[in-house]
Amino acid sequence: MRVLKHYRLLRISLVLFAVVAQCVALVNLWLLLVSGTLVVLSWYVIEGPKSHPIPTWLARIAVGVAIFITLFNSQMSVDTIPQSLGQFLVWLTIIKLFGERSIENDAQQLLLSIVLMTIAGLHAVDLLFGVLLVLWCGLAVWVFMLFQLYYGVETMRLERYAAVPKSYGVPWTRPVTGRRVNKAFRKTAIFLLLMGVVFSSIFFFVIPRGFSQKVKFLNEAIGATTRLDLSPSRNIGVLKEQVMVVQLVDSEGVVFQLPEPLRLRGSVLEHYEGEGVWVQGTRHAKKFTLLPNVYTNLDNTGLQKNTFTMIISMQRPAQTVYSLYQPVSIETDDPVFMLYDTSLHTMEFKTNTGFPEKYRIKVELQRYITSSPTSEVREKYQNEKVAKLAEKILSDQHIDPKTLTNAPEEIRVRASQYFVEYLTSNTFQYLTDQSLLAPEEYDFLKNHEDPTEAFLLTMQSGHCEYFAASMVAMCDIVGLPARIVTGYLTDRWDATTQQYIVLDSDAHAWVETEVAPGLWRAFDPTPSTGGSPTSHQTLGWLESLRFAWIRLEKEWRLTVLGFDKSNQARLMGTFFPLWREKTLAAWEQTTLLGSNVVRWFDIGVGGLVWIVLVVGSIAGASIVIVVVIGRRRRVRKTLTLSNSTSTSMLINVEFYAEAVQVLSDAGFNRPIWQPAQTWIKTIRLPEEAERILQTLTRYYYQIRFGGKQLSRTQRLAMSSQVSGLALAIRKDST
């Protein structure tokens, strides 16, 4: 049977899918490599021409070892029970794959694949497992139907071998089926798949889940540091995990890319506490209640004309609100409270209301940050050695450091730029991992009272926070107001989605100096060397695929796992507004009709209920009558077809019954269990009689199993052949 040709390969593929899905759910790469290799190896060991299954005693020992490994690796807690059980089932499945090939073993392997997917579904929520589950379900429908056929075929063979005497060699048999079995099998499988899709879709839309994985990653979101500590034990993370995606849209709705890298402001540090520690200054926080899908102005001047929109989608919720340049207004999808610093133009969500995963900010195109002039008294950096260095840098460029306090904008910009040029020169080296320092260098930096002095005058290597703090320190000394800004810097542009991709490694610190009263401009003193956020970042095709998968993972988490009642109501309102209106209109018309009937006949509410019951009974009886009539017609048609087919079959094979009777009269009786063709080869007939009997048998097989129909002339010819068979046998006996 062709439909069973690939059963064994599909069966082991289904089991392999279940094992891989369980390993993905466990996030265990080692288990995936070992178990996947063993599953593939079992195909060559067991399913090959020379099967070598493991003995029963060895399988029992392997099960005991699997139990020991599972108990050894488990943490003996209730939360880890599904993971430990899933790992044990993986080993048990592999042991079964190396067992003896039989129907019972196949059934156990298929049941184990079901249990594997069920256990994995208890703790796996990622997109990859969801894809594997869908593929497994589609393949499982086909394989389980094949197993039913395979079970029937093998059972038939075993019963036949048991019925035949052991002294007689039984040839290998193949099941005989109708010509349309493959087509019917495919139709059944497609029907089951469609029913599965329909019912799972209904289950998805009708039953809300509201599963949430909103974990606060505030400690890992190093982009907006609220406290900067120049300690050698603190290294800058270089993780390539995605933090957010940012899209820029102009006032006409066109997405665009900036000519320079995207610089997202998070926190501003302007107070120096000593020993290399910088913190936030006095907050001028204003509280805002953000309503869903409504822009909230952040100042009293109203919406500016020269603005564009930033659409920020967080991969992980964060408290800090990131903005490019100076924000004007903000909009979120969910209601939330927000604090806005009117002086520093920084924002953050309040922790008691949650952190939106997506928000939109309108930003002024002006690249300067405007605020009231600095008037408050704050702790400034002071160091004689660093002061001499800062004064020398400016003096070499013919700028008097003592005049910077009241200097015009042009002089302040030039002074800031000279500090940037000095720090980005070849004298300094960008270094994210302080452990790469020599032991004596590490001890020197750790024990130094002023890390900024040690960096500028001795070490001259460090990460972006050292460069930013050193520039602010030199600006403070010469009377140029400056502050540290922490956030993200990237030019990783995805042309497919027209978005900027921001990673953990894009966390950065730079400087803003007050180039004019109340006017702040950004400067970046970090060198553009390898690994630095200021270096050019290209997006390869592998990274594009990776980030595309991350986007799909997020949509899976939000729209599938997080499908709650609010999402359900929003979806129903989007897709079924017309149906809802028509349903309400039909209900109102029915109610109005019932009221008119009650009023016309003056029968009251009880009479209306009686009418509804009578009409409902008539409708139900009509449906039952239609179903019964249809069933009777189908049964009658089936019986008529069966009778006509049986009568036609008997008429067409009548000649073969006569031939069997002729052979029986001659002393040749065919056993019931033996096929006709095989029986003919076991008896000795004259050459002429054997030729005639072969012809008669061939026609019998064509009629019995091939659906061949004989005309009246052909039936007469077959009867003549039977007479010739009897004559040939009598000649041989005489």
C-alpha positions in Angstrom: 0.0 0.0 0.0 1.6 3.2 -1.1 0.1 5.3 1.6 2.1 3.3 4.2 5.3 3.6 2.3 6.7 6.4 4.5 5.0 5.6 7.8 8.1 4.6 9.7 10.1 7.7 8.6 7.2 10.0 9.5 6.7 8.3 12.8 10.3 8.9 13.9 10.1 12.5 12.5 7.1 13.1 14.8 9.0 11.8 17.8 12.1 13.9 16.9 9.8 17.0 16.7 8.5 16.2 20.2 12.0 15.8 21.6 13.3 19.0 20.0 10.2 20.9 21.3 10.8 19.6 24.8 14.5 20.7 24.7 13.5 24.1 23.4 11.0 24.4 26.2 13.8 23.4 28.7 16.2 25.9 27.0 18.8 23.1 27.2 21.2 23.1 24.2 23.3 20.3 25.6 20.2 18.0 25.9 19.1 19.0 22.4 22.4 18.1 20.8 22.7 14.7 22.6 19.0 13.6 22.3 18.7 14.8 18.7 21.8 12.8 17.7 20.6 9.7 19.4 17.1 9.9 17.8 18.7 10.2 14.3 21.1 7.3 15.2 18.2 5.1 16.2 16.9 5.2 12.7 20.0 3.5 11.3 20.3 1.1 14.2 16.7 -0.1 14.4 15.1 0.7 11.1 17.9 -0.5 8.9 18.1 -3.8 7.1 19.8 -5.4 10.1 17.9 -4.3 13.1 19.9 -4.4 16.4 17.6 -3.5 19.3 19.0 -3.3 22.8 18.2 -6.2 25.2 15.4 -5.7 27.7 17.8 -5.9 30.7 19.9 -3.1 29.2 16.8 -1.0 28.6 15.8 -1.3 32.3 19.3 -0.3 33.4 19.1 2.7 31.1 15.7 3.7 32.6 17.2 3.6 36.0 20.2 5.7 35.0 17.7 8.3 33.4 15.8 8.4 36.7 19.1 9.0 38.6 20.2 11.8 36.3 16.9 13.5 36.5 16.8 13.4 40.3 20.4 14.6 40.4 19.8 17.6 38.2 16.4 18.5 39.6 16.2 21.2 42.4 13.5 19.3 44.3 11.0 22.1 44.1 7.4 22.1 42.9 8.1 24.8 40.2 10.8 22.5 38.6 8.6 19.4 38.4 7.5 19.9 34.7 11.1 20.6 33.7 12.5 17.5 35.5 9.7 15.3 34.2 10.2 16.6 30.6 13.9 15.8 30.8 13.2 12.2 32.0 10.6 11.7 29.3 13.2 12.7 26.7 15.6 9.9 27.9 12.7 7.4 28.1 11.7 8.2 24.5 15.2 7.6 23.3 15.4 4.3 25.1 12.1 3.3 23.5 13.5 4.2 20.1 16.3 1.7 20.5 13.8 -1.1 21.6 12.5 -4.0 19.5 10.5 -3.0 16.4 6.8 -3.9 17.1 3.3 -2.4 17.0 3.3 -2.0 20.8 6.6 -0.2 20.8 5.4 2.2 18.0 2.2 3.0 20.0 4.3 3.7 23.1 6.6 6.1 21.2 3.6 8.0 19.8 2.1 8.3 23.3 5.4 9.5 24.6 5.5 12.2 21.9 2.0 13.4 23.1 3.2 13.5 26.7 6.3 15.3 25.8 4.4 18.1 24.0 1.9 18.3 26.9 4.6 18.6 29.5 6.5 21.2 27.5 3.3 23.2 27.1 3.0 23.5 30.8 6.1 25.7 31.1 7.1 26.9 27.6 5.7 30.2 26.3 8.2 31.3 23.7 7.4 31.6 20.0 9.8 28.8 18.8 7.9 26.3 20.9 4.6 27.6 19.5 5.9 27.1 15.9 7.1 23.5 16.8 3.7 22.7 18.4 1.8 23.8 15.3 4.0 21.7 13.0 3.8 18.8 15.4 0.0 18.8 15.5 -0.2 18.9 11.7 2.2 16.0 11.3 0.6 14.1 14.2 -2.8 14.0 12.4 -1.2 12.2 9.4 1.0 9.9 11.5 -1.8 8.7 13.8 -4.0 7.9 10.8 -1.1 6.0 9.3 -0.6 4.1 12.5 -4.3 2.9 12.4 -3.7 1.5 8.9 -0.4 0.0 9.9 -1.9 -1.6 13.0 -4.7 -3.2 10.9 -2.2 -4.5 8.3 0.2 -6.0 10.9 -2.7 -7.5 12.8 -4.0 -9.2 9.6 -0.6 -10.6 8.9 -0.1 -12.0 12.4 -3.5 -13.6 12.3 -2.8 -15.2 8.9 0.5 -16.5 10.0 -1.1 -18.0 13.1 -3.8 -19.7 11.0 -1.5 -21.3 8.4 0.2 -24.6 9.3 3.9 -24.2 10.3 4.9 -26.8 7.7 3.7 -24.6 4.9 5.8 -21.6 3.9 3.6 -18.5 3.9 4.7 -15.9 1.4 4.9 -12.1 2.2 1.5 -10.6 1.8 0.4 -7.1 1.0 -2.9 -5.5 1.8 -5.4 -5.1 -1.0 -7.3 -1.9 -1.0 -9.6 0.0 -3.3 -8.3 2.4 -6.0 -9.5 5.5 -4.1 -8.0 4.7 -0.6 -5.2 7.3 -1.0 -7.6 10.0 -2.0 -10.0 9.2 0.8 -7.1 9.2 3.3 -5.9 12.6 2.2 -9.4 14.0 2.4 -9.8 12.7 5.9 -6.5 14.2 7.0 -7.3 17.6 5.4 -10.7 17.5 7.1 -9.1 16.8 10.5 -6.5 19.6 10.0 -9.2 22.1 9.0 -11.3 21.2 12.0 -8.3 21.6 14.3 -7.6 25.0 12.8 -11.2 26.1 13.1 -11.7 24.9 16.7 -8.3 26.3 17.9 -9.2 29.7 16.3 -12.5 29.7 18.1 -10.7 28.7 21.3 -8.2 31.6 20.8 -10.8 34.3 20.2 -13.4 33.1 22.7 -11.3 32.3 25.8 -9.0 35.2 27.0 -5.8 34.2 28.7 -4.1 37.4 30.0 -0.8 35.7 30.5 1.8 38.4 31.4 5.6 38.2 31.4 6.1 41.9 32.3 9.2 41.6 34.4 10.9 44.8 35.5 14.4 44.8 34.0 15.3 48.1 35.7 18.6 46.8 37.1 19.6 45.6 33.6 18.6 48.7 31.7 21.9 50.4 32.0 21.1 53.1 29.4 19.8 55.7 31.9 22.1 55.6 34.9 20.9 57.8 37.7 24.2 57.4 39.6 27.7 57.4 38.0 30.5 55.8 40.0 33.9 55.7 38.4 34.9 52.4 40.1 37.3 50.0 38.4 35.1 47.1 39.5 32.2 48.4 37.4 32.3 47.4 33.8 30.1 48.5 30.9 27.9 45.7 29.5 28.4 44.6 25.9 25.3 42.4 25.6 23.7 42.3 22.2 20.2 41.9 23.6 17.5 44.2 22.1 16.2 47.0 24.4 13.8 48.9 22.1 13.1 49.9 18.5 12.6 53.6 17.5 10.9 55.0 14.5 10.9 58.6 13.4 8.0 60.1 11.5 7.8 63.7 10.2 4.7 65.9 10.3 3.5 64.5 7.0 3.6 60.9 8.2 6.8 60.0 6.3 9.4 57.8 8.1 12.9 59.2 7.9 16.5 58.5 9.1 18.7 61.0 10.8 22.0 62.0 9.1 23.8 61.4 12.5 23.4 58.6 15.1 20.3 58.5 17.2 21.0 59.9 20.7 18.3 59.0 23.3 18.4 61.1 26.4 17.5 59.3 29.6 18.9 60.8 32.8 21.0 63.9 33.5 23.7 64.0 36.2 25.1 67.4 37.3 26.1 67.1 40.9 29.6 65.9 42.0 29.7 64.0 45.3 33.5 63.4 45.3 35.6 60.3 44.6 34.3 59.9 41.1 30.6 59.9 41.9 28.1 61.9 39.9 24.4 62.1 40.8 21.2 63.9 39.7 20.6 67.4 40.9 17.5 69.1 42.4 14.4 67.8 40.6 11.8 70.1 39.2 9.3 67.3 38.7 5.8 67.9 37.4 3.3 65.1 37.6 1.2 64.1 34.5 -1.7 61.7 34.2 -1.4 60.2 30.7 -4.7 59.0 29.1 -4.7 56.3 26.5 -4.2 57.5 22.9 -4.3 61.2 23.8 -1.2 63.5 23.5 -0.4 65.3 26.7 1.5 68.6 26.4 4.5 68.8 28.6 4.6 72.6 28.8 2.2 75.5 28.7 3.2 76.8 25.3 1.1 74.3 23.4 2.1 72.1 20.5 5.0 73.4 18.4 4.8 73.5 14.6 8.4 72.4 13.9 8.1 68.9 15.4 8.4 65.2 14.5 7.1 62.0 16.2 9.2 59.3 17.9 7.5 55.9 18.1 9.3 53.9 20.8 8.5 50.2 21.3 10.3 48.7 24.4 11.3 45.1 24.2 11.6 45.2 28.0 9.5 47.6 30.2 11.6 50.3 31.7 10.9 53.2 34.1 12.9 55.8 32.2 11.3 57.5 29.2 13.8 58.1 26.4 13.6 61.0 24.1 15.6 62.6 21.3 16.3 66.4 21.8 13.5 68.2 23.7 10.1 66.6 24.1 6.9 68.5 23.5 4.1 66.0 24.2 3.7 62.3 24.9 1.1 59.6 24.2 0.8 56.0 25.5 -1.5 53.1 24.9 -2.4 52.6 28.6 -3.2 55.0 31.4 -0.1 55.8 33.4 1.4 58.5 35.7 4.6 60.2 34.7 7.0 62.7 36.2 8.5 65.3 33.9 11.5 67.4 34.9 10.8 70.9 33.5 14.4 72.0 33.8 16.3 68.9 32.5 13.5 67.7 30.2 13.8 64.1 31.4 10.8 61.8 32.1 10.1 58.7 34.0 7.0 56.6 34.7 5.8 56.0 38.3 6.4 52.5 39.4 2.9 52.0 40.9 1.2 52.4 37.5 3.4 50.2 35.4 5.7 50.8 32.5 4.1 51.0 29.0 5.8 49.0 26.3 5.0 51.5 23.6 4.7 55.3 23.6 4.9 58.2 21.1 6.7 61.5 21.8 6.5 64.7 19.7 9.9 66.3 19.7 11.2 69.7 18.5 13.6 69.7 15.6 15.8 72.2 17.4 18.9 70.2 18.5 19.6 72.5 21.5 18.1 71.8 24.9 16.5 75.0 26.3 16.0 75.6 30.0 16.3 78.4 32.5 19.9 79.6 33.1 21.8 77.8 35.8 21.4 79.7 39.0 21.4 77.2 41.8 24.5 76.5 43.8 25.8 72.9 43.2 28.8 70.9 44.1 31.4 71.3 41.4 34.5 69.3 40.6 37.8 70.7 42.0 41.3 69.3 41.4 44.5 71.3 40.9 46.2 68.9 38.6 43.1 68.5 36.4 42.7 72.3 36.5 46.2 72.8 35.1 45.5 70.3 32.3 42.2 72.0 31.4 43.8 75.5 31.4 46.7 74.3 29.3 44.3 72.7 26.7 42.5 76.1 26.3 45.6 78.2 26.5 47.2 76.2 23.6 44.1 77.2 21.6 44.4 80.9 22.6 41.3 80.8 24.9 41.6 82.5 28.3 40.0 80.0 30.8 39.1 82.9 33.2 36.8 84.5 30.7 34.6 81.5 29.9 32.0 82.3 32.5 30.8 85.3 30.6 32.1 84.3 27.2 29.9 84.4 24.1 28.3 81.3 22.6 31.0 80.9 19.9 33.8 80.8 22.5 32.0 78.3 24.7 31.3 76.0 21.7 35.0 76.2 20.7 36.2 75.4 24.3 33.9 72.4 24.5 35.1 71.2 21.1 38.7 71.5 22.2 38.1 69.3 25.2 36.4 66.7 22.9 39.3 66.8 20.5 41.8 66.2 23.4 39.8 63.2 24.8 39.3 61.6 21.4 42.9 61.8 20.4 45.2 58.8 20.2 46.4 59.5 23.7 43.3 57.8 25.2 41.9 54.3 24.7 38.3 53.1 24.9 38.1 50.1 27.3 34.9 48.5 28.6 36.4 45.7 30.7 38.6 47.0 33.5 39.7 43.4 34.3 42.0 43.7 31.2 44.2 46.2 33.2 47.4 45.0 34.6 47.2 44.2 38.4 49.3 47.3 39.3 47.1 49.5 37.1 43.9 48.1 38.6 45.2 48.7 42.2 46.3 52.2 41.3 42.9 53.1 39.9 41.1 51.5 42.8 43.1 53.1 45.6 43.3 56.6 44.0 41.2 59.2 45.7 40.2 60.9 42.5 39.4 58.4 39.6 39.0 61.3 37.2 42.6 62.5 37.9 43.9 59.0 37.6 42.1 58.6 34.2 43.2 61.9 32.7 46.8 61.9 33.9 47.9 58.3 34.3 45.6 55.5 33.1 44.1 57.2 30.0 41.9 54.2 29.2 38.3 53.5 30.2 34.7 53.4 29.1 32.4 56.2 28.1 31.6 57.2 31.7 35.3 58.1 32.3 35.4 60.3 29.2 32.1 62.1 29.9 33.0 62.6 33.6 36.5 63.9 32.7 35.1 66.5 30.2 32.5 67.7 32.7 35.2 67.9 35.4 37.4 70.1 33.1 34.4 72.3 32.1 33.5 72.8 35.8 37.1 73.9 36.6 37.2 76.6 33.9 33.7 77.9 34.7 31.8 76.3 31.8 28.5 74.8 33.0 28.3 71.1 31.9 26.5 67.9 32.9 26.6 64.2 32.2 23.7 62.7 30.1 23.1 58.9 30.1 21.0 57.0 27.6 21.6 55.2 24.3 23.5 56.0 21.1 23.0 54.0 17.9 22.9 54.2 14.1 21.8 50.6 13.7 19.1 51.2 11.0 16.9 48.4 9.8 15.8 49.3 6.3 13.2 46.6 6.2 11.1 48.0 9.0 12.6 51.5 8.8 13.4 51.5 12.5 16.4 52.0 14.7 17.4 49.0 16.8 18.8 49.7 20.2 20.8 47.1 22.1 22.2 46.9 25.6 25.6 47.5 24.2 24.4 50.9 22.9 24.2 52.3 26.5 26.3 55.5 26.5 27.2 58.6 28.4 28.0 62.0 26.9 28.1 65.7 27.9 25.9 68.7 27.5 27.4 72.1 28.0 25.6 75.4 28.4 26.9 77.3 25.4 24.6 80.2 26.1 22.3 81.2 29.0 19.6 78.5 29.1 20.9 76.8 25.9 22.5 73.4 26.2 24.3 71.5 23.4 25.5 67.9 23.3 29.2 66.9 22.9 30.6 63.4 22.8 34.2 63.0 24.1 34.3 59.2 23.6 36.7 58.0 20.9 35.2 56.2 17.9 37.3 53.0 18.3 36.2 49.3 18.1 33.5 48.5 20.6 32.6 52.1 21.3 28.9 53.2 20.9 30.3 56.1 18.8 31.8 53.8 16.2 29.9 53.1 13.0 27.4 50.2 13.4 26.2 48.3 10.4 23.3 45.8 10.4 24.1 42.6 8.6 21.5 40.2 7.2 22.0 37.7 10.1 21.3 40.5 12.6 18.3 41.5 10.5 16.9 38.0 10.7 17.6 37.9 14.4 15.8 41.2 15.1 12.9 40.1 12.9 12.5 37.0 15.1 12.7 39.2 18.2 9.8 41.3 16.8 7.8 38.2 16.1 8.5 37.0 19.7 7.2 40.3 21.1 4.0 40.1 19.0 3.5 36.5 20.1 3.8 37.6 23.7 1.5 40.6 23.4 -1.2 39.3 21.0 -1.2 35.6 21.8 -0.1 35.0 25.3 -1.4 38.4 26.5 -4.8 38.1 24.9 -7.0 39.3 27.8 -10.5 40.6 28.0 -9.6 44.1 26.9 -7.8 42.8 23.8 -10.8 40.5 23.1 -13.2 43.5 23.3 -11.0 45.6 21.1 -10.8 42.7 18.5 -14.5 42.1 18.6 -15.1 45.8 18.1 -12.7 46.0 15.2 -13.9 42.9 13.2 -17.5 42.5 14.1 -19.1 46.0 14.4 -21.5 45.3 11.5 -22.5 41.9 12.8 -23.2 43.4 16.2 -25.4 46.2 14.8 -27.3 43.7 12.6 -27.8 41.4 15.5 -29.1 44.2 17.7 -31.4 45.4 14.9 -32.8 41.9 14.4 -33.4 41.4 18.1 -35.2 44.8 18.3 -37.4 43.8 15.3 -38.3 40.4 16.9 -39.2 42.1 20.1 -41.3 44.7 18.3 -43.1 41.9 16.4 -43.8 40.0 19.6 -45.3 43.1 21.2 -47.5 43.7 18.2 -48.8 40.1 18.3 -49.6 40.4 22.0 -51.3 43.8 21.4 -53.3 42.5 18.3 -54.6 39.3 19.9 -54.7 40.7 23.4 -53.3 37.4 24.8 -50.8 38.8 27.3 -47.3 37.7 28.1 -48.4 34.1 28.9 -49.9 33.8 25.4 -46.7 35.1 23.9 -44.7 32.5 25.7 -47.1 29.8 24.4 -46.7 31.0 20.8 -42.9 30.9 21.2 -43.0 27.3 22.5 -45.4 26.2 19.7 -43.2 27.8 17.0 -40.1 26.4 18.5 -41.6 22.9 18.7 -42.7 23.1 15.0 -39.2 24.2 14.0 -37.5 21.4 16.0 -39.9 18.8 14.6 -39.2 20.0 11.1 -35.5 19.7 11.6 -35.8 16.2 12.9 -38.0 15.1 10.0 -35.5 16.5 7.5 -32.7 14.6 9.2 -34.6 11.3 9.3 -35.7 11.5 5.6 -32.1 12.3 4.6 -30.7 9.4 6.5 -33.3 7.0 5.1 -32.4 8.1 1.6 -28.7 7.6 2.2 -29.3 4.1 3.7 -31.6 3.1 0.8 -29.1 4.3 -1.8 -26.3 2.4 -0.1 -28.2 -0.8 0.2 -29.3 -0.6 -3.5 -25.8 0.0 -4.6 -24.5 -2.9 -2.5 -27.1 -5.3 -3.8 -26.5 -4.4 -7.4 -22.8 -4.6 -7.0 -23.0 -8.1 -5.3 -25.4 -9.4 -8.0 -23.1 -8.2 -10.8 -20.1 -9.6 -9.0 -21.8 -13.1 -8.7 -22.8 -13.1 -12.3 -19.3 -12.2 -13.5 -17.4 -14.8 -11.4 -19.8 -17.6 -12.0 -17.4 -19.2 -14.5 -14.7 -19.4 -11.8 -17.0 -21.2 -9.4 -17.7 -23.8 -12.1 -13.9 -24.1 -12.6 -13.3 -24.7 -8.9 -16.1 -27.4 -9.0 -14.4 -29.1 -12.0 -11.1 -29.2 -10.0 -12.9 -30.5 -6.9 -14.5 -33.3 -8.9 -11.0 -34.2 -10.1 -9.7 -34.4 -6.5 -8.1 -30.9 -6.3 -9.6 -29.1 -3.3 -8.3 -25.5 -2.5 -7.9 -24.7 1.3 -9.9 -21.7 2.4 -6.8 -19.9 3.8 -4.7 -20.2 0.6 -4.8 -17.6 -2.2 -5.8 -18.9 -5.6 -2.6 -18.1 -7.4 -0.5 -19.8 -4.8 -2.7 -22.9 -4.8 -2.4 -23.3 -8.6 1.4 -23.5 -8.2 1.1 -26.3 -5.7 -1.0 -28.7 -7.8 0.1 -30.7 -10.8 -2.1 -30.3 -13.9 -1.6 -31.1 -17.6 0.1 -28.3 -19.5 -3.1 -27.4 -21.4 -5.2 -27.5 -18.2 -2.8 -25.3 -16.3 -2.7 -22.8 -19.1 -6.6 -22.6 -19.1 -6.7 -22.4 -15.3 -4.1 -19.5 -15.3 -6.3 -17.6 -17.7 -9.5 -18.1 -15.7 -7.7 -17.1 -12.5 -6.3 -13.9 -14.0 -9.8 -12.9 -15.1 -11.2 -13.8 -11.7 -8.7 -11.4 -10.0 -9.5 -8.6 -12.4 -13.2 -8.9 -11.7 -12.9 -9.5 -7.9 -10.3 -6.9 -7.0 -10.1 -4.7 -10.1 -13.7 -4.0 -10.8 -13.7 -5.4 -14.3 -17.1 -6.1 -15.9 -17.6 -8.9 -18.5 -19.9 -8.7 -21.4 -22.3 -11.5 -22.4 -19.9 -12.7 -25.1 -17.0 -12.7 -22.7 -19.0 -14.7 -20.1 -19.8 -17.3 -22.8 -16.2 -17.5 -23.7 -15.2 -18.1 -20.1 -17.8 -20.9 -19.9 -16.2 -22.5 -23.0 -12.8 -22.2 -21.2 -14.2 -24.1 -18.2 -15.5 -26.9 -20.5 -12.0 -27.0 -22.1 -10.5 -27.3 -18.6 -12.7 -30.3 -17.8 -11.8 -31.9 -21.1 -8.1 -31.4 -20.6 -8.2 -33.0 -17.1 -10.2 -36.1 -18.4 -7.7 -36.6 -21.3 -4.8 -36.7 -18.8 -6.7 -39.2 -16.5 -7.3 -41.6 -19.4 
